[in-house]
């Protein structure tokens, strides 16, 4: 992996992926297939896993996401966050992409491609409103993006998620369709439900990462922390990711495999959405003259979605067996392989940037 903040050579550095990262699509593919097979072949597994929850939060998924996010957030140099906060063009671009462009694009795709399937259409609109606060940290790190910028953008978008999610849901499901003469829907979601998702899936690992950095450097120094501690905890990010994928797909394996044609219909707008949002974010960052690291961060934070929140809201509002819930479940089924592919696209485009920020050898 690579890190910002050190003077760069004029010639762009080549990215050398570790063996683990090189075969990442294989590991993720195996985890997806394993989860689907477990959910399909082990009787009652999905129900058993789904029952392990507290206040509507799946403990297995929460555990996987926390293990996945902690190592990356432990690598963030929190003393550099002021350089990100001062980049107003990046902050404004992220807010516009996430809260103006993203929901509007998903609304348009859902109505254009699923006009005859109102439940799936509504589910996709909910997915478009749930901006990513978890897996984007992993995709950004794998693509050698700016870790500090990712932490700041995810935190800011999380605040907006708490404040704006319910209002935007009302607008895109009831108000805008009414203006356009389309079928309307309703969304029942509390601010606490959204805040709970943010606190668990971002707040806990962010606090743990910050405390690790502060206490580790204070007790043993930065050299020990980055050269001894981080290499030990770093591999747990991938383990947490694979565990999360297995659990997620095991929970919904039977539903996904029993309705393949519906999954295909839902997948088409999702494929277009993820690719389009990533491409718009990438082109915007490049056009604004951002470095590769920050352009990458902008693109991935624009493309990712908070599948856990989307699924929870769909189930709470429409029921666990609803089409809206299935649309939320299909979200990560498509997002995971697409964004992994975009990690490699991003790395392939790295040489097109005049590197203002340095390759980092700490991961």
C-alpha positions in Angstrom: 0.0 0.0 0.0 0.9 3.6 -0.3 0.7 6.7 1.9 0.4 10.5 1.5 2.7 13.2 2.8 6.2 12.4 1.5 7.8 14.2 -1.5 7.3 12.3 -4.7 9.7 11.5 -7.5 8.7 13.1 -10.8 8.1 9.7 -12.5 5.1 7.9 -11.1 5.9 4.9 -9.0 4.7 1.5 -10.0 2.3 -0.3 -7.7 3.4 -3.7 -6.6 0.6 -5.6 -5.0 1.2 -8.3 -2.4 0.3 -11.9 -3.3 -2.8 -11.6 -1.1 -4.0 -8.4 -2.8 -3.2 -9.7 -6.3 -5.6 -12.6 -5.8 -8.1 -10.6 -3.9 -10.9 -11.2 -6.5 -10.4 -14.9 -6.0 -10.7 -14.8 -2.2 -13.8 -12.6 -2.4 -15.3 -14.9 -5.1 -14.7 -17.9 -2.9 -16.2 -16.1 0.1 -19.3 -15.1 -1.9 -19.8 -18.7 -3.2 -19.2 -20.2 0.3 -21.7 -17.9 1.8 -24.4 -18.6 -0.8 -23.8 -22.4 -0.5 -23.9 -22.3 3.3 -27.1 -20.3 3.2 -28.6 -22.7 0.7 -27.4 -26.1 1.9 -27.4 -25.7 5.7 -31.0 -25.8 6.9 -31.9 -23.0 9.2 -28.5 -21.3 9.0 -29.8 -18.0 7.8 -32.5 -17.9 10.4 -30.0 -18.8 13.1 -27.5 -16.1 12.1 -30.3 -13.6 11.7 -31.4 -14.3 15.3 -28.0 -13.3 16.7 -28.8 -9.6 16.9 -29.2 -6.8 19.4 -31.7 -4.0 18.8 -32.0 -4.9 15.1 -28.2 -5.0 14.6 -26.7 -8.3 13.3 -23.9 -9.1 15.6 -22.0 -11.4 13.1 -22.1 -8.7 10.5 -21.1 -6.0 13.0 -18.2 -8.1 14.2 -17.0 -8.6 10.6 -17.2 -4.9 9.8 -15.5 -3.8 12.9 -12.6 -6.3 12.4 -12.4 -5.1 8.7 -12.3 -1.4 9.4 -10.1 -1.2 12.5 -6.7 -2.0 10.9 -7.3 0.6 8.2 -8.4 3.3 10.6 -5.4 2.4 12.9 -3.2 3.3 9.9 -4.6 6.8 9.5 -2.3 9.6 10.6 -4.8 11.7 12.5 -2.4 14.6 12.8 -2.7 15.1 9.1 -6.5 15.5 9.0 -6.3 19.3 8.9 -4.8 19.1 5.4 -8.0 17.3 4.3 -10.4 19.6 6.1 -8.7 22.6 4.4 -9.4 21.1 0.9 -12.8 22.7 0.4 -13.1 21.6 -3.2 -12.8 17.9 -2.2 -15.3 18.3 0.7 -17.8 20.1 -1.4 -17.4 17.6 -4.3 -18.0 14.7 -2.0 -21.1 16.2 -0.5 -22.6 17.0 -3.9 -21.8 13.5 -5.3 -23.1 11.7 -2.3 -26.2 13.7 -1.5 -27.3 15.3 -4.8 -25.9 13.2 -7.6 -26.0 9.7 -6.1 -29.7 9.6 -4.9 -30.8 11.3 -8.2 -28.9 8.8 -10.3 -30.3 5.8 -8.4 -33.9 7.2 -8.6 -33.5 7.7 -12.4 -32.1 4.2 -12.9 -34.7 2.5 -10.7 -37.6 4.1 -12.6 -36.0 3.6 -16.0 -35.2 -0.1 -15.5 -37.6 -1.3 -12.9 -40.8 0.7 -13.6 -42.8 -2.5 -13.7 -41.4 -3.8 -10.3 -42.3 -1.3 -7.6 -40.9 -3.2 -4.7 -37.5 -3.6 -6.2 -37.6 0.0 -7.5 -38.2 1.3 -4.0 -35.5 -0.9 -2.5 -33.0 0.4 -4.9 -33.9 4.0 -4.1 -33.3 3.2 -0.5 -29.9 1.8 -1.4 -29.0 5.0 -3.2 -29.8 7.0 -0.1 -27.6 5.0 2.2 -24.1 6.4 1.7 -21.2 4.2 2.5 -19.4 4.3 5.9 -17.7 0.9 6.1 -16.5 -1.0 3.0 -15.4 2.2 1.2 -12.5 2.3 3.7 -11.3 -1.0 2.4 -11.7 -0.3 -1.3 -9.9 3.1 -0.9 -7.0 1.5 1.0 -6.6 -1.3 -1.6 -6.6 1.3 -4.4 -3.9 3.3 -2.5 -6.2 6.2 -1.9 -5.7 8.9 0.8 -6.5 7.3 4.1 -6.8 10.6 5.9 -9.2 12.0 3.3 -11.3 8.8 3.4 -11.6 9.1 7.2 -12.8 12.7 6.9 -15.2 12.2 4.0 -16.7 9.1 5.6 -17.2 11.0 8.9 -18.8 14.0 7.2 -21.1 11.8 5.1 -22.1 10.0 8.2 -23.3 13.2 9.8 -25.3 14.0 6.7 -26.7 10.5 6.7 -28.1 11.0 10.2 -29.5 14.4 9.3 -30.7 13.9 5.7 -31.6 10.2 5.1 -35.2 10.3 6.3 -35.9 13.6 4.5 -34.4 12.5 1.2 -36.3 9.2 1.5 -39.6 11.1 1.8 -38.6 13.3 -1.1 -37.6 10.5 -3.5 -40.3 8.1 -2.6 -43.3 10.4 -2.1 -42.7 14.0 -3.2 -40.8 13.7 -6.5 -42.9 10.8 -7.8 -46.0 12.8 -7.0 -44.6 15.8 -9.0 -43.8 13.5 -11.9 -47.2 11.7 -11.8 -45.5 8.4 -10.7 -46.4 5.9 -8.1 -45.6 7.0 -4.5 -44.3 5.1 -1.5 -43.6 5.8 2.1 -40.5 5.2 4.3 -40.7 4.6 8.0 -37.3 5.2 9.5 -36.1 6.9 12.8 -33.2 9.1 13.3 -32.0 6.7 16.0 -31.9 3.8 13.6 -29.6 5.8 11.2 -27.5 7.2 14.1 -27.1 3.7 15.5 -25.7 2.4 12.2 -23.2 5.3 12.1 -22.1 4.9 15.7 -21.6 1.1 15.4 -20.1 0.8 12.0 -18.0 4.0 12.0 -17.8 5.4 15.5 -16.4 2.3 17.2 -13.6 1.4 14.8 -12.7 5.1 14.3 -12.4 5.6 18.0 -10.4 2.4 18.3 -8.1 3.4 15.5 -7.5 6.8 16.9 -6.7 5.5 20.4 -4.3 2.9 19.0 -2.4 5.6 17.1 -2.3 8.0 20.1 -1.4 5.4 22.7 0.9 3.4 20.5 3.0 6.3 19.5 3.0 7.8 23.0 4.1 4.5 24.5 6.5 3.1 21.9 7.0 5.8 19.3 5.9 6.2 15.6 8.6 3.9 14.2 7.5 1.0 16.4 3.9 1.7 15.8 4.2 1.7 12.0 6.9 -0.9 11.5 5.9 -3.4 14.2 2.3 -2.9 15.3 0.6 -2.1 12.0 2.0 -5.1 10.1 0.5 -7.4 12.8 -3.0 -5.9 12.7 -3.0 -5.1 8.9 -4.0 -8.6 7.6 -7.1 -8.6 9.8 -8.8 -6.1 7.4 -9.0 -8.7 4.7 -10.0 -11.4 7.1 -12.8 -9.2 8.4 -13.9 -8.4 4.9 -14.1 -12.1 3.9 -15.9 -13.0 7.1 -18.4 -10.3 6.5 -19.1 -11.4 2.9 -19.5 -15.1 4.0 -22.0 -14.1 6.8 -23.9 -11.6 4.6 -24.4 -14.1 1.8 -25.1 -17.0 4.1 -27.9 -14.9 5.7 -29.6 -14.3 2.3 -28.3 -17.3 0.3 -31.6 -19.0 0.0 -33.5 -15.9 -1.0 -30.9 -14.9 -3.7 -30.5 -18.4 -5.2 -34.3 -19.0 -5.3 -35.0 -15.9 -7.3 -32.2 -15.7 -9.9 -34.2 -13.8 -12.6 -35.2 -11.1 -10.0 -31.6 -10.8 -8.9 -30.6 -10.2 -12.5 -33.2 -7.5 -13.0 -32.0 -5.7 -9.8 -28.4 -6.2 -10.7 -28.5 -4.3 -14.0 -29.3 -0.8 -12.5 -26.8 -1.5 -9.7 -24.0 -2.3 -12.2 -24.7 1.0 -14.0 -24.9 2.9 -10.8 -21.7 1.8 -9.3 -19.7 2.2 -12.5 -21.3 5.6 -13.2 -20.8 7.1 -9.8 -17.2 5.9 -9.6 -16.5 7.3 -13.1 -18.1 10.7 -12.3 -16.1 10.9 -9.1 -12.9 10.0 -10.8 -13.3 12.4 -13.7 -14.3 15.2 -11.3 -11.2 14.7 -9.1 -9.0 14.6 -12.2 -10.7 17.6 -13.7 -10.2 19.6 -10.5 -6.5 18.8 -10.5 -6.5 16.5 -7.4 -3.7 14.0 -6.8 -4.3 10.3 -7.6 -4.8 9.6 -3.9 -7.5 12.1 -3.4 -9.2 11.4 -6.7 -9.4 7.8 -5.8 -10.9 8.5 -2.4 -13.5 10.9 -4.0 -14.4 8.2 -6.6 -14.8 5.3 -4.1 -16.7 7.4 -1.5 -19.1 8.4 -4.2 -19.7 4.8 -5.5 -20.1 2.9 -2.2 -23.3 2.4 -0.2 -24.2 1.5 3.3 -25.8 -1.9 2.6 -26.4 -2.7 6.3 -28.5 0.5 6.8 -30.4 0.0 3.5 -31.3 -3.7 4.4 -32.2 -2.7 7.9 -34.5 0.1 6.8 -36.1 -2.0 4.1 -36.8 -4.9 6.5 -38.1 -2.5 9.2 -40.5 -0.8 6.8 -41.6 -3.5 4.4 -40.7 -6.8 6.0 -37.9 -9.4 5.8 -39.4 -11.2 2.8 -40.3 -8.1 0.8 -38.9 -7.2 -2.6 -37.5 -4.0 -1.1 -35.4 -6.1 1.3 -34.2 -8.4 -1.5 -33.1 -5.3 -3.5 -31.0 -4.2 -0.5 -29.5 -7.7 -0.2 -28.6 -7.8 -3.9 -26.7 -4.4 -3.3 -23.6 -5.9 -1.8 -23.8 -9.0 -4.1 -23.1 -6.5 -7.0 -21.1 -3.9 -5.1 -18.4 -6.2 -3.8 -17.2 -7.6 -7.2 -17.7 -4.3 -9.1 -15.8 -2.2 -6.6 -13.0 -4.8 -6.4 -12.8 -4.6 -10.2 -12.6 -0.8 -9.9 -9.7 -1.0 -7.5 -7.7 -2.6 -10.3 -9.0 -0.1 -12.8 -7.9 2.7 -10.5 -4.4 1.2 -10.0 -4.0 0.8 -13.7 -4.8 4.6 -14.2 -2.4 5.7 -11.5 0.4 6.5 -14.0 -1.8 9.2 -15.6 -1.4 11.4 -12.6 1.5 13.8 -11.8 2.1 12.3 -8.4 2.0 15.1 -5.8 1.9 12.5 -3.0 4.2 9.7 -2.3 4.1 6.0 -2.6 3.8 4.5 0.9 5.5 1.4 1.9 3.7 0.9 5.2 1.1 -1.6 4.1 
